[in-house]
C-alpha cells in the first residue's frame, strides 16, 4: 500500500513515516508539511491512501481530503489528529473519509487501520463517533466557508474575492453565522466554530 503522509510537525511526520515504513506491506512514498503541498504531491505520485493531520498551514486536513476526493473519488483518505472535536469527525464522515484516529493510538493500531480502510472498510474511533452524532453544526456550507476565511483574518473584500460573491453577501453570511452561534462579532463566532470543529 502506497501512503502519502501530510503532517506539519516535522518530528511527528518523521516518526510516523519511520513507524509505517517498518511494516512490510506499507510504503510511505511521499510526505507533505501542509495541505497544498500534499495536493501537489498527489499529482506526482500514485498513492492508495492519503493519511493527513487536520490542523495544518496553507490548507487544513479536512479541506485537503475534500479536494483530493473531488479530484479522485477512488482515493482512500484517513485523518490522524490530536483534536477530538466532534464537528471534525462529522464533516469527515459526510465527505467520505474512511478513517479517523487520534494520534495517541498505538502504532500497531494505526498500521492495522490502514489495512482495514485499504480493504474498503471504515475505521473511526468509537468515542469520537458518538461525539460527532451529538454535535451538528448550525452553519450552512456557505456560512462555514465565509466564517472560516474571516477566522483566518481575511477582510470581507478578500472573502468575496475568494468565494466569487459580493461583499454584501459575505456580510449576510457572517451576520447569520454570528447570530446562529450567539456571538457578539465575527471573531467570537470564528473562535466558537473553530473550537467545536465546525470550520
C-alpha positions in Angstrom: 0.0 0.0 0.0 1.4 3.4 -1.0 0.7 6.1 1.5 1.1 9.9 1.3 1.5 11.4 4.7 0.5 15.0 5.4 1.7 16.4 8.8 3.0 19.9 9.6 5.2 18.9 12.6 8.5 17.6 11.3 9.2 15.4 14.3 5.7 13.7 14.2 5.9 13.3 10.4 9.3 11.7 10.6 8.3 9.3 13.4 5.0 8.3 11.7 6.8 7.7 8.4 9.5 5.6 10.1 7.0 3.5 12.0 4.8 2.9 9.0 7.8 2.0 6.7 8.7 -0.7 9.2 5.6 -2.6 8.1 6.3 -4.9 5.1 3.1 -4.0 3.3 3.1 -0.2 3.8 5.2 2.2 1.9 5.2 6.0 2.7 6.0 7.2 -0.8 5.7 11.0 -0.1 5.5 13.4 2.8 3.9 16.8 2.9 4.2 19.6 5.6 0.9 21.2 4.6 -2.3 20.6 2.6 -1.3 22.5 -0.5 2.0 20.5 -0.8 0.0 17.3 -0.3 -2.3 18.2 -3.2 0.7 18.8 -5.5 2.3 15.5 -4.4 -0.9 13.7 -5.2 -0.5 14.8 -8.8 3.1 13.5 -8.9 2.7 10.1 -7.1 0.4 7.2 -7.4 -0.9 6.5 -3.9 -3.5 4.2 -2.3 -4.1 6.2 0.9 -3.8 9.8 1.9 -3.1 10.0 5.7 -3.5 13.5 7.0 -3.4 15.6 10.1 -6.2 18.2 10.5 -4.7 21.4 11.7 -2.0 22.4 9.1 -1.0 25.7 7.4 -1.9 26.6 3.8 -4.8 24.0 3.7 -6.2 22.0 6.6 -6.6 18.3 6.5 -10.4 18.2 6.0 -10.2 20.6 3.1 -7.3 18.6 1.7 -9.3 15.4 1.9 -12.3 17.2 0.3 -10.3 18.5 -2.6 -8.4 15.2 -3.0 -11.6 13.2 -3.2 -13.1 15.7 -5.7 -10.1 15.0 -7.9 -10.1 11.3 -7.4 -13.1 9.6 -5.9 -11.3 6.3 -5.6 -8.6 7.7 -3.3 -8.8 6.4 0.3 -8.5 9.1 2.9 -7.7 8.9 6.6 -7.4 11.5 9.3 -4.9 11.2 12.2 -5.2 14.0 14.7 -4.7 15.2 18.3 -8.0 17.1 18.1 -11.1 15.1 19.2 -13.6 17.9 18.2 -17.0 16.5 17.3 -17.5 18.7 14.3 -14.4 17.4 12.7 -15.5 13.8 12.7 -19.0 14.6 11.5 -17.5 16.6 8.5 -15.1 13.7 7.8 -17.8 11.1 7.7 -20.0 13.3 5.5 -17.3 13.8 2.9 -16.3 10.1 2.8 -13.1 10.0 4.8 -12.6 6.3 5.6 -10.6 6.5 8.8 -10.4 8.9 11.8 -8.0 8.1 14.6 -6.3 10.0 17.4 -2.5 10.4 17.3 -2.2 8.7 20.7 -3.4 5.4 19.2 -0.7 2.6 19.3 1.4 2.3 16.1 0.1 -1.3 15.6 -3.5 0.0 15.6 -2.6 2.7 13.0 -1.0 0.1 10.7 -3.9 -2.3 11.1 -6.4 0.6 10.5 -4.6 1.4 7.2 -5.0 -2.2 6.1 -8.7 -2.1 7.0 -9.5 1.1 5.1 -7.4 -0.2 2.2 -9.8 -3.2 2.0 -12.7 -0.7 1.7 -14.0 -0.7 5.3 -14.2 2.3 7.7 -12.3 2.8 10.9 -13.5 5.5 13.3 -12.6 6.0 17.0 -15.9 4.9 18.6 -15.9 7.6 21.2 -15.4 10.3 18.5 -18.3 8.8 16.5 -20.6 9.3 19.5 -19.4 12.9 19.9 -19.9 13.6 16.2 -23.5 12.4 16.3 -24.3 14.8 19.1 -22.8 17.9 17.5 -24.5 19.1 14.4 -23.2 22.5 13.1 -26.0 25.1 12.7 -24.0 26.7 9.9 -24.7 26.3 6.2 -21.8 25.3 4.0 -21.5 28.9 2.6 -21.7 30.4 6.1 -19.0 28.0 7.3 -16.7 28.9 4.4 -17.1 32.6 4.9 -16.6 32.4 8.6 -13.6 30.1 8.2 -11.9 32.7 5.9 -12.9 35.5 8.4 -11.3 33.4 11.2 -8.1 33.3 9.1 -8.1 37.1 9.2 -9.4 37.9 5.7 -11.4 41.0 5.2 -15.0 41.0 3.7 -13.5 42.1 0.4 -10.9 39.3 0.4 -13.5 36.7 1.3 -15.8 38.0 -1.5 -12.9 37.5 -4.0 -12.1 34.0 -2.8 -15.7 32.8 -2.8 -16.7 34.7 -6.0 -19.6 36.5 -4.3 -20.4 40.2 -3.4 -19.2 41.8 -0.2 -22.8 42.3 0.8 -23.4 38.5 0.5 -20.3 37.9 2.7 -21.7 40.3 5.3 -25.0 38.5 5.2 -23.3 35.1 5.7 -21.2 36.4 8.5 -24.2 38.1 10.2 -26.2 34.8 10.0 -23.2 32.8 11.4 -22.8 35.3 14.3 -26.5 35.2 15.1 -26.7 31.3 15.0 -23.6 31.0 17.3 -24.9 33.6 19.7 -21.6 35.6 19.3 -21.0 39.3 19.5 -18.9 39.6 16.4 -17.1 37.6 13.7 -14.0 37.0 15.8 -16.0 35.4 18.6 -18.1 33.4 16.1 -15.0 32.2 14.4 -13.4 31.1 17.8 -16.6 29.3 18.8 -17.0 27.4 15.5 -13.3 26.6 15.4 -13.4 25.1 19.0 -16.3 23.0 18.0 -14.6 21.7 14.9 -17.2 23.3 12.5 -14.6 25.3 10.4 
